[in-house]
Amino acid sequence: MSRRYVVLAPNAFAQSAKTAHGVIAYGNDPVVAVVDPSRAGKRVCDVVPHLSHCDAPIVASLRDALAFEPTALLIGTAPIGGALGDLRAGVLEAVAAGLDIVSGLHAMLAEDDEIAAAARERGVRLYDLRAVPATPVFSGAAYDIPVPILLTVGNDCNVGKMTVALELCAAAKRARRTWSFVPTGQTGIAIAGWGIAVDRTIADFAAGACERLVLEAASQRPDTIVVEGQGAINHPAYAPVTLALLYGCAPDALVLVCMPHRATINAYTTPTLPYRDLIALHESLLASVKPAKVVGVALNTRGLDDVAARREIARARDETGLPADDLLRFGADAFYAAIAGSLSKREARTA
């Protein structure tokens, strides 16, 4: 279904509107306005430089946004814990205006008595992107997928694992190959229109959810399957979802995605790890199950100037001996060409 989105990101669009940024950059449905009183009067491209193609206005209120004829409201932020919090009033206002609601929060709008009743009365639909279907326990069927599976992993949350996966798929398309993107979080699901939010899946079934995703992708007969990573393996809160992906999607190769100038895990004092340590950690975790090697390092150099960014890329290459680049800043084609030939199926060590 085609939508015209108004994004709800009050006082947060520039800083923490991860879902909005992803949908604007890669989604098929246009964003016609953003609600953020702190940036009212500006445009998306004025506030977020890497979204330079989008000149949608930023307005102070939903009432102002209705002039641009949206058909749905997208909750654009991804707060820690996924609570509705102060967004409730904006959601109810959008429902009253007849807009469908698309939410990536952990709080299920369909289970909220007030919002669900208002939606029924107004005849609008609520889309909870993190609603999880029934999934089986991991079976091992993923080991029989005939094409390579590539998983993005990172040195922290929100460093660009989804972006790298999407950029690689776009580079493959330019090279006339078919790489299938597998969405595993709310923003990827909003972009691709399918997927499972692995971070909301019951622990015993999380690896099974990952397996179900790669099996679905394989049914389309792509050349390679690219799985969007989540969390970080040494993240104090979110390591479990990373581990579920490492085992459940049965990768044949990994791309390490890092923000090199982030010294600690965001919101924690836990240090991020050097490239070599991260590579060794991920590869050792997979060694006894289904071995997979890190085949490249993709950097997020946002906040650095070009000279500093190129210096970090050179350092990553020197320290790891692997292809390294910032795929968003300098393009994905060279990195894609450097890793594509190294992808092959690897045998599992477990039944």
N, C-alpha and C positions, 0 to 999 in steps of 0.2 A: 504494500500500500504506500502510495506517495504521500508525504507529509510536508507541510510548511511549518518549520519549528520556530517557536519563540523559546529562548533559553532562559531559565531562571537561575541566576547566579548572583544574588544580592551581595554587594561589597566583596566579591570573591572572583570575578571573572579573570582578572589578570593573574591572580596568584594560584588558585586551587581548583579551577574549573576544568579538571582533567577530562571529564566526559564530554563537556562542550567542545574543548579543543580538538579531541579526537574525531568527533562527529563532523565538525566544520572542515577539518583537514581531509578526511577520507570518506565521509558518508555520501550517500547518493541523494538524500533529501536536503533541500536548502534551509539554512537558518536565515530567517528574515529579520530578526531583532533579538537583542539580548537585554534582559532586565538586570541592571546593576546601577543603583543610584550613585555610587561613588565614581562612576565613569560616564555618566550621562552626558550626551552631546558629542561623544567621540564615536569612532567606528571600530569594528573588530580589528582591522588592520593597523589602526593607530596604537592599539593596546598590546597586541600580541604579534610581534614582527613576523614570526614564521607562518602566520595566517594572512599573508599579504594579499592573497587572492580574494579575500572576503571583505566587502565594504558594508556589511550589515550594520545598522545603527545600534548604538547602546542607549537605552532609554531608562528613565527613572522609575517607571511603573508598568505594570501589566496593561493598565488602561491605555497608556501611550503606545504600547506594542501592538494593540489590537488594530491600530490604523494600518498596519502592514499585512493584515489578513492572514494571520497564522491559523493552522488547523490543529496544532498539537503543541503542548508545552513539554519541553525536555528539561528535567532537573539536571543542571549542568555541573554540579559539584559532586565530589566524592569524599565526604567527611569521614574521618576515622570512626569506625563503628557503624557507619551507614545509617545514622538516626535521622528522622525527619526534622525534629527540632523546630527552628524558626521558619522553616520552609512551608509549614502547614498552611498559613494564611494565604500564601501565594498559590498553592495548589488548589485550595478551595475557591479562590477567586477565578482561577483558570477554568475549573469545572463549571462554575456558575456562568462563565462566558461561553460555554459550549465546546471547550477544547479537550481533546483526548490528552491523557497524561502518560508520558514515558519516563519511567523512573529506574535508576540503577542502584537505589538504596537497598540496604539490608532490610529496612522497615518495609513490609509489604503493604502497599496502598490498598490492595483488594481485601486485606484483613483488618483495615482500619475502619471501624464502624461509621464514623462521621463522614469520612471521604467516600467510602463505598456507597453509603446511602445517598449522598449528594450526587454521585455519578449516575446511580440508577435513576434518580429523579430527573436529571438533566439529559439522560440518554447518551452519555459519553463513555468511552472505554478507558480502562486503566491497564497499562502494560508494565508489569513488574519484571524487569530484565533479569533480576536475580532469582526469580522463581525457578526452582530446580525440579525437573521431571524425575520419576522413579528411575534409578540406575542400579545395575547389578554390581556385584563384587567383581573385581578384576579377574579375567579368565585366562589371559595369555593369548587371546585371539589376535591382539595387536602385533604379536611377534610374526604373524604370517602375512602381514601387509607387504606386498611385493616392491613398493617404491620407498625410497629413503624418507625418513622422518627427521626433521630438523626442529629443535626446540631452542627458543631464546631464554637465557638465564641472565641474572644480573647481580650487581654489587649492592643493590638496594631496591626498594619499591620506587615506582615513578621515575625511572631513568630512561625509559624508551623501548622496553621490550616489545610492546605491541607495534610501535612505530617502525622498528627495525624489521619485524616480520612482514608488515604491510609493504615497506619499501623494497624488500627482497622479492616479494611476489610481483610488484610492479616492474622491477628490473627484469625478472624472468619473462614477463609478458612482452617487454620490449625486445628480449632475445628470442621471442617466439617459442617460449616454453610455458608449460602450465604448472605453476606452483600454487597449491591450494592453501589458503589462510584458514587456520582453525582458531576461532574466538573462544577464550576461556574466562573472560571477565565482562562486566557490564558494558564497557565502552566498545569492546570488540563486537559484542552481540548487537549493540545499537547500529554499528557500521555494517556488519555482514548480514544481519537479519536472521541469524541462527546461532546456536552455541549453548554452552552450559557455564554458568558462573561457578567455577570449581570451589571458590572460597566459601560458598554457602552449602556445599554438599556435606552430608554426614561423613565423618572421617573414614569409617569402614568402606564407604562406597565412593570416596573421592577418586581413587585410582581407577575404579570402574567407570566413572564419569569421563575421565580422560581417555580411557580406551574406547568408549562409545563414540567420542568425538572424532578420533582418528579413523575409526572404522567407517564412520559416516563420510568423512572426507575421502577415504580411499574408494568408496563406492562411485565417486565421480571420475575415477581413473586419471588422476593428475600425474605429472612427472615426479613431483616431490610434494610432501606435506610439510607445511611450516606452522608450528604450534606457538601461539602467543604465551610467553611465560608470565608467571605471577610471583610476587614477593621476592625473597632472597633467602638463600639456604642458611645464612647466619643471622637472619632477622629474628629478633627476640619474640615477635608476635606472629609473623606470617610465614615462618619457615615451613610449617606443615603443608601449605598449599603448593610450595615449590617442590617438596618431596613427592607429593602425589603426582605432579606432572612428570617428574623425572622417571618414576616407575610406571605410571599409568599409560603415558603416551608412547612408551618404548622407543625413545629416540635413537637414531643411528649417529647423530652428530649434534653438537651444541654450538651456538653463537653466544659469546659472553658480551653482555651489554653493560657498560659502565659509565657513570658520571665521574670522571677522574678526579675532580676537585672536591668531591664530597668525602669528607674524612670520617664521618660517623653515620650510622644508620639513622635516617631521618626520625627525629623526635626521641631518639635514644642516645646513650653515650657509647654504645657498642661500636667499635671501629669497623669501617669497611676494610676489606682485605686487599692486599696487592694482587696483581693479575695472576702471577704464578701460583699463589696460594689458592685463589678461587678456582683456577683450572684444575689443580691437583685435587681439591675438595670435591668438585663435581664429578670428575672422572673416577675418583676412588669410590664414591657412593654407588656408581653404576657398574663398577668393575665385576662384582660378583653376581650381577643380575643380567644385564644386557650392556656390555661395554659400549661406550660412546666417547668420542674425543671432541674437545673444543677445536673448531676449525677456523675461527676468526674472532676478532675483538671489535665490536662496534661501540664507538664512543659518543656520548652526548656532551658536546663542548659548549652548550649554551651558557652564556655569561663570560666566555673567554673571547678575546679578539682573535683574528685569523692567525696571527703569528703564534700566539700561545696555543691555539687549537692544533695547529700543524706540529708544534713541538710535542704536545701530548700524544698525538697520533704516532709520531716517530718513536717516542719512548715506548709505547705499547708494542710496536713492531719489534723494537730491539729487545725488549724484556721477554717477549713470548716467542719470537720467531714465527709469528702468524700474521696473516693479513689483518690490517687495522685501518679504520677510517671512521669519519662521522658521516653517516649515510644521508642525513637530512641536510647537513651544511654543504657537503662537497659532492653529493650525488651517490647513488647506490650501485651504478653499473659496474664500476671497477671492482668493488668489493664482491658483488655477485659473481663476476667472472673469475675472481680469485678463489672462491670457495666452491663454486658449482661443480667443478671437475673432481673435487675430493670427496663428494658425497657418494656413499655406497651402503648397501645393506650389511648389517653386522649381526652375527648369530647371538641369540639369547643363551644364557647359561642356566636358566631355570625352565621348568616345564610349565 
